[in-house]
């Protein structure tokens, strides 16, 4: 019985769920696309990835933006300056001629 249950769960997780188109959105593929876009583009403006209001900071980066920071290799302030990718919570930074706000996609 244990072998049958293991085989069923393996098939469900690695074959059926992995092939489901909904899985890409459920596991933050829009954030992955944003990270790739930020990595391959430049801007004269100071770019801020904006996390939703109510988020909290961990090591100076909003929790919801941690995945983007990891994917773009901008975890430290020096890396953020070098790549011009910064992080803030909604309402913490105001858009202007020199500041570009990029909301986290959901």
Contact map, one row per residue, 1 for C-alpha under 8 A:
1111100000000000000000000000000000000000000000000000000000000000000000000000000000000000000000000000000000
1111110000000000000000000000000000000000000000000000000000000000000000000000000000000000000000000000000000
1111111000000000000000000000000000000000000000000000000000000000000000000000000000000000000000000000000000
1111111100000000000000000000000000000000000000000000000000000000000000000000000000000000000000000000000000
1111111110000000000000000000000000000000000000000000000000000000000000000000000000000000000000000000000000
0111111111000000000000000000000000000000000000000000000000000000000000000000000000000000000000000000000000
0011111111100000000000000000000000000000000000000000000000000000000000000000000000000000000000000000000000
0001111111110000000000000000000000000000000000000000000000000000000000000000000000000000000000000000000000
0000111111111000000000000000000000000000000000000000000000000000000000000000000000000000000000000000000000
0000011111111110000000000000000000000000000000000000000000000000000000000000000000000000000000000000000000
0000001111111111000000000000000000000000000000000000000000000000000000000000000000000000000000000000000000
0000000111111111100000000000000000000000000000000000000000000000000000000000000000000000000000000000000000
0000000011111111110000000000000000000000000000000000000000000000000000000000000000000000000000000000000000
0000000001111111110000000000000000000000000000000000000000000000000000000000000000000000000000000000000000
0000000001111111111000000000000000000000000000000000000000000000000000000000000000000000000000000000000000
0000000000111111111100000000000000000000000000000000000000000000000000000000000000000000000000000000000000
0000000000011111111100100000000000000000000000000000000000000000000000000000000000000000000000000000000000
0000000000001111111100100000000000000000000000000000000000000000000000000000000000000000000000000000000000
0000000000000011111110100000000000000000000000000000000000000000000000000000000000000000000000000000000000
0000000000000001111111110000000000000000000000000000000000000000000000000000000000000000000000000000000000
0000000000000000001111111000000000000000000000000000000000000000000000000000000000000000000000000000000000
0000000000000000000111111100000000000000000000000000000000000000000000000000000000000000000000000000000000
0000000000000000111111111110000000000000000000000000000000000000000000000000000000000000000000000000000000
0000000000000000000111111111100000000000000000000000000000000000000000000000000000000000000000000000000000
0000000000000000000011111111110000000000000000000000000000000000000000000000000000000000000000000000000000
0000000000000000000001111111100000000000000000000000000000000000000000000000000000000000000000000000000000
0000000000000000000000111111100000000000000000000000000000000000000000000000000000000000000000000000000000
0000000000000000000000011111111100000000000000000000000000000000000000000000000000000000000000000000000001
0000000000000000000000011111111110000000000000000000000000000000000000000000000000000000000000000000000000
0000000000000000000000001001111111000000000000000000000000000000000000000000000000000000000000000000000011
0000000000000000000000000001111111100000000000000000000000000000001100000000000000000000000000000000000111
0000000000000000000000000001111111110000000000000000000000000000000100100000000000000000000000000000000000
0000000000000000000000000000111111111000000000000000000000000000000000000000000000000000000000000000000000
0000000000000000000000000000011111111100000000000000000000000000000100000000000000000000000000000000000110
0000000000000000000000000000001111111110000000000000000000000000000110110000000000000000000000000000000000
0000000000000000000000000000000111111111000000000000000000000000000000110000000000000000000000000000000000
0000000000000000000000000000000011111111100000000000000000000000000000000000000000000000000000000000000000
0000000000000000000000000000000001111111110000000000000000000000000000010000000000001000000000000000000000
0000000000000000000000000000000000111111100000000000000000000000000000010000000000100000000000000000000000
0000000000000000000000000000000000011111110000000000000000000000000000000000000000000000000000000000000000
0000000000000000000000000000000000001111111000000000000000000000000000000000000000000000000000000000000000
0000000000000000000000000000000000000101111100000000000000000000000000000000000000010000000000000000000000
0000000000000000000000000000000000000000111111100000000000000000000000000000000000010000000000000000000000
0000000000000000000000000000000000000000011111000000000000000000000000000000000000000000000000000100000000
0000000000000000000000000000000000000000001111100000000000000000000000000000000000000000000000001111000000
0000000000000000000000000000000000000000001111110000000000000000000000000000000000011100000000000111000000
0000000000000000000000000000000000000000001011111000000000000000000000000000000000011100000000000011110000
0000000000000000000000000000000000000000000001111100000000000000000000000000000000001111000000000011110000
0000000000000000000000000000000000000000000000111110000000000000100000000000000000001111000000000000111100
0000000000000000000000000000000000000000000000011111000000000000100000000000000000000011110000000000111100
0000000000000000000000000000000000000000000000001111101000000101100000000000000000000011110000000000001100
0000000000000000000000000000000000000000000000000111111000000001000000000000000000000000110000000000001100
0000000000000000000000000000000000000000000000000011111000000000000000000000000000000000111000000000000000
0000000000000000000000000000000000000000000000000001111100000000000000000000000000000000100000000000000000
0000000000000000000000000000000000000000000000000011111110000111000000000000000000000000100000000000000000
0000000000000000000000000000000000000000000000000000011111000110000000000000000000000000100000000000000000
0000000000000000000000000000000000000000000000000000001111111110000000000000000000000000000000000000000000
0000000000000000000000000000000000000000000000000000000111111110000000000000000000000000000000000000000000
0000000000000000000000000000000000000000000000000000000011111000000000000000000000000000000000000000000000
0000000000000000000000000000000000000000000000000000000011111100000000000000000000000000000000000000000000
0000000000000000000000000000000000000000000000000000000011111110110010000010000000000011000000000000000000
0000000000000000000000000000000000000000000000000010001111011111110000000000000000000011100000000000000000
0000000000000000000000000000000000000000000000000000001111001111110000000000000000000000000000000000000000
0000000000000000000000000000000000000000000000000011001000000111111000000000000000000000000000000000000000
0000000000000000000000000000000000000000000000001110000000001111111110000000000000000010000000000000000100
0000000000000000000000000000000000000000000000000000000000001111111111000000000000000000000000000000000000
0000000000000000000000000000001000000000000000000000000000000001111111100000000000000000000000000000000000
0000000000000000000000000000001101100000000000000000000000000000111111110000000000000000000000000000000000
0000000000000000000000000000000000100000000000000000000000001000111111111110000000000000000000000000000000
0000000000000000000000000000000000000000000000000000000000000000011111111110000000000000000000000000000000
0000000000000000000000000000000100110000000000000000000000000000001111111100000000000000000000000000000000
0000000000000000000000000000000000110110000000000000000000000000000111111100000000000000000000000000000000
0000000000000000000000000000000000000000000000000000000000000000000011111110001000000000000000000000000000
0000000000000000000000000000000000000000000000000000000000000000000011111111111100101100000000000000000000
0000000000000000000000000000000000000000000000000000000000001000000011001111101100000000000000000000000000
0000000000000000000000000000000000000000000000000000000000000000000000000111111100000000000000000000000000
0000000000000000000000000000000000000000000000000000000000000000000000000111111110000000000000000000000000
0000000000000000000000000000000000000000000000000000000000000000000000000101111111000000000000000000000000
0000000000000000000000000000000000000000000000000000000000000000000000001111111111100000000000000000000000
0000000000000000000000000000000000000000000000000000000000000000000000000111111111111100000000000000000000
0000000000000000000000000000000000000000000000000000000000000000000000000000111111111100000000000000000000
0000000000000000000000000000000000000000000000000000000000000000000000000000011111110000000000000000000000
0000000000000000000000000000000000000010000000000000000000000000000000000100001111111000000000000000000000
0000000000000000000000000000000000000000011001100000000000000000000000000000000111111100000000000000000000
0000000000000000000000000000000000000100000001111000000000000000000000000100000110111110000000000000000000
0000000000000000000000000000000000000000000001111000000000000000000000000100000110011111000000000000000000
0000000000000000000000000000000000000000000000011110000000001100100000000000000000001111100000000000000000
0000000000000000000000000000000000000000000000011110000000001100000000000000000000000111110110000000000000
0000000000000000000000000000000000000000000000000111111100000100000000000000000000000011111110000000000000
0000000000000000000000000000000000000000000000000111100000000000000000000000000000000001111110000000000000
0000000000000000000000000000000000000000000000000000100000000000000000000000000000000000111111000000000000
0000000000000000000000000000000000000000000000000000000000000000000000000000000000000001111111000000000000
0000000000000000000000000000000000000000000000000000000000000000000000000000000000000001111111100000000000
0000000000000000000000000000000000000000000000000000000000000000000000000000000000000000001111110010100000
0000000000000000000000000000000000000000000000000000000000000000000000000000000000000000000011111111100000
0000000000000000000000000000000000000000000000000000000000000000000000000000000000000000000001111111000000
0000000000000000000000000000000000000000000010000000000000000000000000000000000000000000000000111111000000
0000000000000000000000000000000000000000000111000000000000000000000000000000000000000000000000111111000000
0000000000000000000000000000000000000000000011110000000000000000000000000000000000000000000001111111100000
0000000000000000000000000000000000000000000011110000000000000000000000000000000000000000000000111111110000
0000000000000000000000000000000000000000000000111100000000000000000000000000000000000000000001100011111000
0000000000000000000000000000000000000000000000111100000000000000000000000000000000000000000000000001111100
0000000000000000000000000000000000000000000000001111000000000000000000000000000000000000000000000000111110
0000000000000000000000000000001001000000000000001111000000000000100000000000000000000000000000000000011111
0000000000000000000000000000011001000000000000000000000000000000000000000000000000000000000000000000001111
0000000000000000000000000001011000000000000000000000000000000000000000000000000000000000000000000000000111
